[in-house]
Amino acid sequence: MRNLIEFLENTCKIKGGDIAVSDRDGSLTFNEIRSEALRIAGGIAKRGDMGETVAVLLPKGVKSVCAMLGVLYSGGVYVPMDCRAPENRTRLILDIVKPALVIDGDNYDDIAKGEMNERLAEAAIESARDVDPAYILFTSGSTGVPKGVVIPHRRVINYINWAKERFAITGDDVIGNQAPFYFTVSAMDVYLCMATGARLEIIPEHLFSQPKRLLRHLQDKAVTLIFWVSSVYRHVMQSGALEEIKPDALKHAWFVGEPMAADTLNYWTEKLPPVRFANMYGATETDMTICFDVLKETSFEGHVPIGIPCANTGILLIKDLDADAKPAGMGEIGEICVRGSCLALGYYKDMEKTKAAFIQNPLNNSYPDMIYRTGDLAEFKDGLFIFHGRRDHQFKHLGYRIEAGEIEAVSEQAGGVRSACVLYDAEKRRIVLFYEPGGDVDEQALRRALAGNLPAYMVPTLYVRLDEMPLNANKKKDRMLLKKKYMEGDE
């Protein structure tokens, strides 16, 4: 298979009349999706923008799926964007990309009036190669400037084919989408739908803050597969909604993002024993690269293992990567470095950042062998990779090397805490715990719980209660924002 368009083309031949994508406003069949996408490609062609980079600035829904596919049919590269992002961030991204066209709510209908020309489909299938870019995802940069990760067709094809075979996903499945289309997880939802003929059910965003209504929605839509960030599973657990409502059709529940706390997974597996759970690990630069297929008879403590590599993916654990690089031994912690078909092409219009992150494998000096250094730490133990947090989330306090994620995990399991984030104030030499309560939580009781489960040197000094844990564009805890507010407030 050469490109992502072929997924839809092949499915239309056997399931063209079946519902492909549904949102709160309606649904389209696979044939209707294809026709709309080709009309959009025709509209792009009419403007003379064939083969160009096109930004898609639409609310998540059927129209945005058609727009993204329409850009691919035009031979172009699409950039899915958050239409609710702050104006400054949107402007930053558009300034970096300088797209030939922005498809938004104002011009979508006009562009979709283009001529539906079958030759456009033939040309797109023939000209797009698996190494060509398909879309660009913008992720948060450490300097505050978003980074555009360029995703080739090959990476998505490899990932979708692996998932389809590993979990036996078919056209009878219904995928309950949570991830925004500018988030890497959404590629699984959209293209697994296109590749298998499964229906993509786009779940209204407001339901994720209302767990009972969310579970009822899964029931009503007969959703069989969900691929959600770990924080959603924890929120549902803490609400107690699963005590009353069990989505009977659900067969697969995959999670991603920040580490899944053991108590959360144990709760879900107990409440939904027939469901097959899987922990997916990856980054925007690599997609999902490691998977742990949860065994029902296993009970976990701490965090869940991240598992073993996915198809056509190599995982290296390298110690001292910036100095005398060497492989981590069994049970030793090293930085996760990824190689294989899963790699992005680099950062859009930023060769300096690309060269810093996508590097020659230091363990191989015989031929070009590119790896992506994730900044994540792990060890290989008992045949599985075990996550140990991020290199930049470690800090040294009172002479001890401490991983912020360990304090966060204990805090979230202490009871009454929905989400926790730890920062270190090096100037004042104190550990700061930001926490979002999940109910009634007493700070003194929280301190006692942490003191009973952590060494004294790891117990936070300062506790900051939040109404809501801020999340960045990738739906992870926004440490940059917390650090900025904390330092400016000088609490």
Secondary structure, 3 states (H helix, E strand, C coil): CCCCHHHHHHHHHHHCCCEEEEECCEEEEHHHHHHHHHHHHHHHHHCCCCCCEEEEECCCCHHHHHHHHHHHHCCCEEEECCCCCCHHHHHHHHHHHCCCEEEECCCHHHHCCCCCCHHHHHHHHHHCCCCCEEEEEEECCCCCCCEEEEEEHHHHHHHHHHHHHHCCCCCCCEEEECCCCCCCCHHHHHHHHHHHCCEEEECCHHHHHCHHHHHHHHHHCCCCEEEEEHHHHHHHHHHCHHHCCCCCCCCEEEEECCCCEHHHHHHHHHHCCCCEEEEEEEECCCEEEEEEECCCCCCCCCECCCEEECCCEEEEEEECCCCCCEECCCCCEEEEEEEECCCCCEECCCHHHHHHHEEECCCCCCCCCEEEEEEEEEEEECCEEEEEEEHHHEEEECCEEEEHHHHHHHHHCCCCEEEEEEEEECCCCEEEEEEEECCCCCHHHHHHHHHCCCCHHHCCCEEEECCCCCECCCCCECHHHHHHHHHHHCC
